[in-house]
Amino acid sequence: MPRSHQLSPFAEDFFDSAPIIYRIDTHIPVSPERAWTELTRNDTLDWCSEINSIEFTSPEPHGVETTRSAVLGHGLVKLSEKYFIWEAVPGSGRYRNAFLVTDANIPGLRRFGECTEVVADGAGSRLRWTFAVELATSSKIAHSVVGGVFRVPLGRVKSDTIKHFRNL
């Protein structure tokens, strides 16, 4: 990754305390097992217009300490990710993982990560997806502006994901 900016690590409670939090909570019409398979495969989220590629950089089986690389925003943003939560028990009807970004090719981020949870929900699943961000500045105005800007592409991620699972 050219010009890498290291981000700070964090614990699970960051998903509830970050200065910028965006949550997706939606029903998808597939089993939890099918949803989990789609969300944890190589090049996942290839259905999202905002995501260019996501590739696992560590071998299977995937779990805690698994790493990935992501290219977003029409190739402008490159991230290195490391999972610190991975709970996947086949047949349990509940799956969850979370990663933190370790490095980014863009400056200005202090901490960034995602937590994904899939649970059984009637004839399908409930997808709960939390994005948590802290900028390198403590400016509340900057956090407010960036938080607003993030809503647009993350809204597209949500609509693209709902459409993808509806068409499986």
Backbone as JSON, one array per atom type, in Angstrom:
{
  "sequence": "MPRSHQLSPFAEDFFDSAPIIYRIDTHIPVSPERAWTELTRNDTLDWCSEINSIEFTSPEPHGVETTRSAVLGHGLVKLSEKYFIWEAVPGSGRYRNAFLVTDANIPGLRRFGECTEVVADGAGSRLRWTFAVELATSSKIAHSVVGGVFRVPLGRVKSDTIKHFRNL",
  "N": [[0.86, -1.17, 0.0], [0.8, 2.11, -1.02], [2.11, 4.95, 0.67], [1.24, 4.73, 3.7], [-0.95, 5.12, 6.46], [-1.0, 4.59, 9.79], [-3.56, 3.32, 11.88], [-5.19, 3.58, 15.08], [-5.68, 0.92, 17.46], [-8.7, -0.58, 18.89], [-11.31, -1.48, 21.25], [-14.25, -3.59, 21.53], [-16.31, -1.95, 22.58], [-16.08, 0.47, 21.27], [-17.79, 0.51, 19.11], [-20.11, 1.48, 20.14], [-19.41, 3.9, 21.2], [-18.0, 5.58, 19.51], [-17.14, 8.69, 17.85], [-18.36, 8.99, 15.36], [-20.94, 7.11, 14.2], [-22.53, 4.74, 12.23], [-25.33, 2.9, 11.51], [-26.7, -0.03, 10.1], [-29.63, -1.78, 9.97], [-31.46, -4.28, 9.02], [-33.9, -6.44, 7.47], [-33.2, -9.38, 5.66], [-33.95, -11.59, 2.99], [-32.87, -14.28, 3.28], [-31.4, -17.28, 4.64], [-29.6, -17.26, 7.82], [-27.18, -18.67, 7.53], [-26.72, -18.63, 4.75], [-26.53, -15.85, 4.33], [-24.27, -15.29, 5.92], [-22.3, -16.76, 4.57], [-22.19, -15.34, 2.16], [-21.33, -12.84, 3.11], [-18.82, -13.33, 4.09], [-17.18, -14.33, 2.17], [-14.44, -14.41, -0.22], [-13.8, -11.4, -1.96], [-16.2, -10.32, -1.16], [-19.09, -8.22, -0.97], [-19.02, -7.36, -3.55], [-21.2, -6.58, -4.87], [-21.72, -4.01, -4.18], [-21.76, -0.67, -5.14], [-20.0, 1.2, -4.13], [-17.72, -0.12, -3.41], [-14.7, -1.4, -4.48], [-13.01, -3.69, -4.26], [-12.56, -6.49, -2.08], [-10.38, -8.44, -0.38], [-9.32, -11.35, 1.23], [-6.36, -11.61, 3.09], [-5.14, -13.45, 4.57], [-4.91, -16.99, 5.17], [-7.6, -19.46, 4.98], [-8.82, -21.41, 7.77], [-11.02, -18.65, 8.43], [-10.99, -16.27, 11.08], [-10.54, -14.81, 14.35], [-7.9, -12.51, 14.15], [-7.67, -12.76, 11.41], [-6.88, -11.24, 8.3], [-7.62, -8.64, 5.9], [-7.73, -6.88, 2.75], [-9.02, -3.85, 1.47], [-10.49, -1.99, -1.16], [-11.87, 1.03, -1.87], [-14.29, 3.58, -2.86], [-14.04, 4.14, -5.69], [-11.43, 3.31, -6.1], [-9.87, 5.1, -4.71], [-9.5, 4.92, -1.95], [-7.7, 2.88, 0.21], [-7.55, 0.17, 2.37], [-6.27, -1.67, 5.17], [-7.31, -4.41, 7.03], [-8.09, -5.99, 10.18], [-9.46, -8.7, 11.86], [-10.99, -8.86, 15.05], [-13.02, -9.99, 16.37], [-14.8, -12.96, 15.85], [-17.36, -14.9, 15.45], [-18.79, -17.75, 14.67], [-20.91, -20.23, 14.47], [-21.99, -22.88, 12.87], [-25.38, -23.5, 12.07], [-26.37, -22.28, 14.33], [-27.84, -20.01, 13.94], [-26.94, -17.49, 14.45], [-24.42, -15.21, 13.75], [-21.36, -13.43, 13.91], [-18.97, -10.86, 13.41], [-16.11, -8.67, 13.7], [-13.99, -6.06, 12.64], [-11.01, -4.06, 12.76], [-9.55, -1.24, 11.22], [-6.25, -1.27, 10.29], [-4.37, 0.11, 8.78], [-4.42, 2.84, 6.46], [-4.54, 4.41, 3.23], [-5.11, 7.03, 3.21], [-4.89, 10.12, 4.97], [-5.95, 11.29, 8.25], [-7.7, 9.64, 9.67], [-8.24, 8.25, 12.85], [-9.32, 6.0, 14.21], [-11.12, 3.24, 12.88], [-13.68, 0.98, 12.05], [-15.69, -2.01, 11.55], [-18.6, -3.8, 12.55], [-20.34, -6.73, 12.11], [-23.37, -8.45, 12.24], [-25.4, -11.28, 11.97], [-28.53, -12.64, 12.36], [-31.09, -15.11, 12.91], [-34.31, -14.41, 11.62], [-37.44, -14.71, 11.46], [-38.59, -15.75, 8.34], [-36.15, -15.33, 7.24], [-33.25, -13.4, 7.68], [-31.82, -11.09, 10.04], [-29.82, -8.43, 9.41], [-27.35, -6.74, 10.99], [-25.31, -4.05, 10.99], [-22.59, -2.24, 11.87], [-20.78, 0.72, 11.59], [-17.97, 2.38, 12.68], [-16.24, 5.34, 13.45], [-13.45, 7.41, 14.12], [-11.96, 10.49, 13.79], [-8.67, 11.91, 13.19], [-8.56, 14.36, 14.31], [-9.86, 16.32, 17.03], [-11.96, 17.93, 16.58], [-15.29, 18.77, 16.79], [-16.88, 19.81, 14.8], [-15.6, 18.91, 12.45], [-15.99, 16.13, 12.77], [-18.77, 16.07, 12.62], [-19.26, 17.0, 10.0], [-17.86, 15.07, 8.42], [-19.18, 12.78, 9.28], [-21.71, 13.25, 8.18], [-21.05, 13.21, 5.46], [-20.22, 10.53, 5.17], [-22.65, 9.2, 5.31], [-23.89, 9.13, 2.8], [-22.41, 7.33, 0.91], [-22.56, 5.03, 2.56], [-25.28, 4.68, 2.74], [-25.77, 3.87, 0.13], [-24.38, 1.45, 0.17], [-26.05, 0.04, 1.9], [-28.52, -0.02, 0.41], [-27.67, -1.34, -1.94], [-26.91, -3.79, -0.82], [-29.32, -4.81, 0.26], [-30.75, -5.13, -2.14], [-29.1, -7.04, -3.42], [-29.34, -9.34, -1.73], [-32.05, -9.79, -1.96], [-32.22, -10.67, -4.53], [-30.97, -13.14, -4.6]],
  "CA": [[0.0, 0.0, 0.0], [1.61, 3.32, -1.02], [1.9, 5.92, 1.76], [0.32, 4.13, 4.66], [-1.18, 5.82, 7.72], [-1.41, 3.59, 10.78], [-4.68, 3.69, 12.74], [-5.11, 3.06, 16.45], [-6.59, -0.19, 17.77], [-9.8, -0.29, 19.81], [-12.06, -2.62, 21.77], [-15.62, -3.72, 21.03], [-17.18, -0.86, 23.02], [-15.96, 1.58, 20.33], [-18.95, 0.51, 18.22], [-21.16, 2.23, 20.81], [-18.91, 5.17, 21.74], [-17.25, 6.34, 18.51], [-17.74, 9.98, 17.49], [-19.2, 8.8, 14.17], [-21.48, 5.75, 14.15], [-23.58, 4.54, 11.24], [-25.87, 1.55, 11.69], [-27.66, -0.63, 9.18], [-30.39, -2.84, 10.65], [-32.46, -4.59, 8.01], [-34.25, -7.83, 7.21], [-32.83, -9.89, 4.35], [-34.75, -12.81, 2.79], [-32.07, -15.51, 3.15], [-31.05, -17.87, 5.94], [-28.37, -16.72, 8.39], [-26.03, -19.38, 6.97], [-26.5, -18.1, 3.39], [-26.06, -14.48, 4.48], [-22.9, -15.34, 6.44], [-21.45, -17.23, 3.48], [-22.01, -14.21, 1.23], [-20.62, -11.73, 3.76], [-17.46, -13.71, 4.5], [-16.44, -14.92, 1.05], [-13.48, -13.52, -0.85], [-14.42, -10.4, -2.82], [-17.54, -10.0, -0.71], [-19.59, -6.87, -1.23], [-18.82, -7.0, -4.95], [-22.48, -6.04, -5.32], [-21.82, -2.62, -3.72], [-21.16, 0.28, -6.08], [-18.96, 1.98, -3.44], [-16.6, -0.99, -3.05], [-14.02, -1.95, -5.65], [-12.59, -5.06, -3.99], [-12.22, -6.92, -0.72], [-9.66, -9.7, -0.5], [-8.67, -11.88, 2.42], [-4.91, -11.7, 2.93], [-4.68, -14.57, 5.39], [-5.56, -18.21, 4.71], [-8.7, -20.05, 5.75], [-10.13, -20.88, 8.14], [-11.01, -17.28, 8.9], [-11.37, -16.08, 12.47], [-9.82, -13.72, 15.0], [-6.58, -12.24, 13.56], [-7.74, -12.79, 9.96], [-6.66, -9.93, 7.69], [-8.17, -8.39, 4.57], [-7.48, -5.57, 2.15], [-10.22, -3.31, 0.83], [-10.34, -0.82, -2.02], [-13.18, 1.7, -1.87], [-14.36, 4.92, -3.45], [-13.49, 4.15, -7.05], [-10.0, 3.07, -6.03], [-9.16, 6.17, -4.01], [-9.25, 4.57, -0.54], [-7.19, 1.51, 0.39], [-7.52, -0.14, 3.79], [-5.87, -2.99, 5.67], [-8.24, -4.71, 8.12], [-7.79, -7.17, 10.99], [-10.6, -9.11, 12.68], [-10.75, -9.12, 16.47], [-14.17, -10.8, 16.78], [-15.3, -13.85, 14.8], [-18.23, -15.89, 16.1], [-19.53, -18.44, 13.62], [-21.24, -21.6, 14.82], [-22.99, -23.32, 11.9], [-26.65, -23.98, 12.61], [-26.78, -21.53, 15.53], [-28.72, -18.91, 13.58], [-26.31, -16.22, 14.83], [-23.04, -15.07, 13.31], [-20.9, -12.07, 14.17], [-17.54, -10.57, 13.36], [-15.76, -7.26, 13.72], [-12.6, -5.77, 12.34], [-10.53, -2.69, 12.84], [-8.63, -0.88, 10.15], [-4.9, -1.08, 10.84], [-3.68, 1.09, 7.94], [-5.18, 3.43, 5.36], [-3.7, 5.23, 2.37], [-5.53, 8.42, 3.35], [-4.67, 10.63, 6.33], [-7.11, 11.88, 8.92], [-8.46, 8.68, 10.47], [-7.58, 7.71, 14.04], [-9.84, 4.64, 14.4], [-12.22, 2.92, 11.99], [-13.95, -0.45, 12.01], [-17.05, -2.48, 11.29], [-19.12, -4.97, 13.24], [-21.42, -7.33, 11.34], [-24.08, -9.51, 12.94], [-26.51, -11.89, 11.24], [-29.32, -13.5, 13.25], [-32.34, -15.61, 12.34], [-35.4, -13.44, 11.73], [-38.58, -15.23, 10.7], [-38.25, -16.52, 7.15], [-34.88, -14.85, 6.7], [-32.24, -12.97, 8.65], [-31.64, -9.68, 10.36], [-28.44, -7.99, 9.24], [-26.99, -5.55, 11.77], [-23.98, -3.69, 10.52], [-22.21, -0.98, 12.51], [-19.55, 1.36, 11.14], [-17.54, 3.32, 13.72], [-15.12, 6.14, 12.96], [-12.93, 8.55, 14.86], [-10.97, 11.22, 13.01], [-7.44, 12.26, 13.89], [-8.8, 15.64, 14.97], [-10.93, 16.29, 18.04], [-12.96, 18.93, 16.18], [-16.67, 18.27, 16.67], [-17.37, 20.23, 13.49], [-15.06, 17.97, 11.46], [-16.7, 14.85, 12.93], [-20.14, 16.25, 12.13], [-19.22, 17.08, 8.53], [-17.46, 13.77, 7.87], [-20.29, 11.86, 9.56], [-22.73, 13.5, 7.16], [-20.53, 12.76, 4.17], [-20.22, 9.07, 5.18], [-24.01, 8.66, 5.19], [-24.26, 8.92, 1.4], [-21.95, 6.03, 0.4], [-23.06, 3.92, 3.38], [-26.66, 4.48, 2.31], [-25.7, 3.07, -1.09], [-24.0, 0.1, 0.59], [-27.27, -0.58, 2.43], [-29.49, -0.32, -0.66], [-27.08, -2.37, -2.8], [-26.93, -5.06, -0.09], [-30.71, -5.28, 0.29], [-31.06, -5.59, -3.5], [-28.34, -8.27, -3.67], [-29.92, -10.48, -1.02], [-33.39, -10.01, -2.5], [-32.09, -11.34, -5.83], [-30.28, -14.44, -4.51]],
  "C": [[0.9, 1.23, 0.0], [1.19, 4.25, 0.12], [0.82, 5.45, 2.72], [0.25, 4.95, 5.94], [-1.73, 4.79, 8.71], [-2.54, 4.15, 11.64], [-4.51, 3.04, 14.1], [-6.08, 1.9, 16.65], [-7.68, 0.26, 18.73], [-10.46, -1.58, 20.24], [-13.5, -2.56, 21.26], [-16.52, -2.55, 21.42], [-17.09, 0.38, 22.13], [-17.16, 1.65, 19.4], [-20.16, 1.22, 18.84], [-20.71, 3.62, 21.25], [-18.17, 6.04, 20.72], [-17.92, 7.68, 18.22], [-18.66, 9.9, 16.28], [-19.63, 7.33, 14.16], [-22.58, 5.72, 13.1], [-24.03, 3.09, 11.37], [-26.84, 1.19, 10.56], [-28.32, -1.76, 9.95], [-31.56, -3.16, 9.73], [-32.72, -6.09, 7.91], [-33.77, -8.18, 5.8], [-33.46, -11.27, 4.19], [-33.94, -14.07, 2.51], [-31.74, -16.01, 4.54], [-29.79, -17.21, 6.5], [-27.11, -17.38, 7.79], [-25.69, -18.84, 5.57], [-25.95, -16.67, 3.46], [-24.6, -14.47, 4.91], [-21.91, -15.78, 5.35], [-21.16, -16.09, 2.5], [-21.13, -13.11, 1.84], [-19.18, -12.05, 4.15], [-16.67, -14.38, 3.38], [-15.42, -13.9, 0.52], [-14.22, -12.63, -1.85], [-15.89, -10.16, -2.46], [-17.85, -8.54, -0.99], [-19.3, -6.41, -2.65], [-20.1, -6.45, -5.57], [-22.63, -4.55, -4.97], [-21.07, -1.69, -4.66], [-20.02, 1.08, -5.45], [-17.7, 1.18, -3.15], [-16.0, -1.6, -4.31], [-13.6, -3.4, -5.44], [-12.34, -5.26, -2.51], [-11.61, -8.3, -0.86], [-9.08, -10.11, 0.84], [-7.18, -12.02, 2.13], [-4.3, -12.73, 3.87], [-5.49, -15.8, 5.0], [-6.76, -18.61, 5.57], [-8.13, -21.08, 6.71], [-10.0, -19.47, 8.71], [-11.53, -17.21, 10.32], [-10.67, -14.86, 13.03], [-8.39, -13.7, 14.44], [-6.56, -12.36, 12.04], [-7.56, -11.37, 9.43], [-7.26, -9.88, 6.29], [-7.62, -7.06, 4.05], [-8.76, -5.15, 1.45], [-9.84, -2.1, 0.0], [-11.73, -0.24, -2.2], [-13.12, 3.0, -2.67], [-13.69, 5.04, -4.79], [-11.97, 4.06, -7.06], [-9.2, 4.1, -5.26], [-8.75, 5.81, -2.59], [-8.83, 3.11, -0.46], [-6.99, 1.28, 1.88], [-6.95, -1.53, 4.04], [-6.69, -3.23, 6.93], [-7.77, -5.96, 8.88], [-8.98, -7.46, 11.9], [-10.18, -9.35, 14.12], [-11.94, -9.82, 17.12], [-14.55, -11.68, 15.59], [-16.05, -14.98, 15.5], [-19.11, -16.52, 15.04], [-19.71, -19.9, 14.01], [-22.34, -22.05, 13.87], [-24.23, -23.89, 12.58], [-27.15, -23.22, 13.82], [-27.79, -20.43, 15.21], [-28.17, -17.55, 13.97], [-24.83, -16.25, 14.46], [-22.63, -13.62, 13.54], [-19.39, -11.98, 13.98], [-17.33, -9.06, 13.4], [-14.29, -7.12, 13.39], [-12.3, -4.32, 12.62], [-9.59, -2.47, 11.67], [-7.27, -0.6, 10.78], [-4.13, 0.0, 10.09], [-4.62, 1.58, 6.85], [-4.23, 4.27, 4.51], [-4.08, 6.7, 2.43], [-5.28, 8.87, 4.79], [-6.0, 11.02, 6.97], [-7.95, 10.94, 9.75], [-7.64, 8.25, 11.68], [-8.0, 6.25, 14.27], [-11.03, 4.45, 13.46], [-12.42, 1.42, 12.0], [-15.41, -0.73, 11.73], [-17.35, -3.7, 12.14], [-20.33, -5.46, 12.47], [-22.04, -8.45, 12.16], [-25.24, -9.97, 12.08], [-27.21, -12.83, 12.2], [-30.58, -13.95, 12.52], [-33.45, -14.61, 12.62], [-36.57, -13.92, 10.87], [-38.12, -16.09, 9.54], [-36.95, -16.06, 6.51], [-33.91, -14.53, 7.81], [-32.34, -11.49, 8.92], [-30.15, -9.41, 10.24], [-28.26, -6.7, 10.02], [-25.53, -5.25, 11.49], [-23.65, -2.33, 11.11], [-20.85, -0.53, 12.0], [-19.19, 2.4, 12.19], [-16.25, 4.01, 13.28], [-14.74, 7.21, 13.98], [-11.85, 9.2, 14.0], [-9.74, 11.53, 13.86], [-7.54, 13.61, 14.6], [-9.89, 15.47, 16.02], [-12.04, 17.28, 17.72], [-14.34, 18.3, 16.01], [-17.27, 18.65, 15.32], [-16.88, 19.26, 12.41], [-15.77, 16.62, 11.55], [-18.12, 14.95, 12.39], [-20.18, 16.27, 10.61], [-18.9, 15.72, 7.92], [-18.56, 12.73, 8.11], [-21.41, 12.02, 8.55], [-22.32, 13.01, 5.79], [-20.56, 11.23, 4.08], [-21.61, 8.49, 4.94], [-24.39, 8.35, 3.74], [-23.73, 7.58, 0.88], [-22.44, 4.85, 1.24], [-24.53, 3.66, 3.11], [-26.72, 3.65, 1.04], [-25.29, 1.63, -0.78], [-25.24, -0.64, 1.1], [-28.23, -0.95, 1.3], [-28.96, -1.38, -1.61], [-27.14, -3.74, -2.14], [-28.34, -5.64, -0.02], [-31.09, -5.84, -1.07], [-30.36, -6.92, -3.8], [-29.01, -9.47, -3.01], [-31.34, -10.78, -1.49], [-33.32, -10.82, -3.79], [-31.36, -12.68, -5.78], [-31.25, -15.58, -4.73]]
}
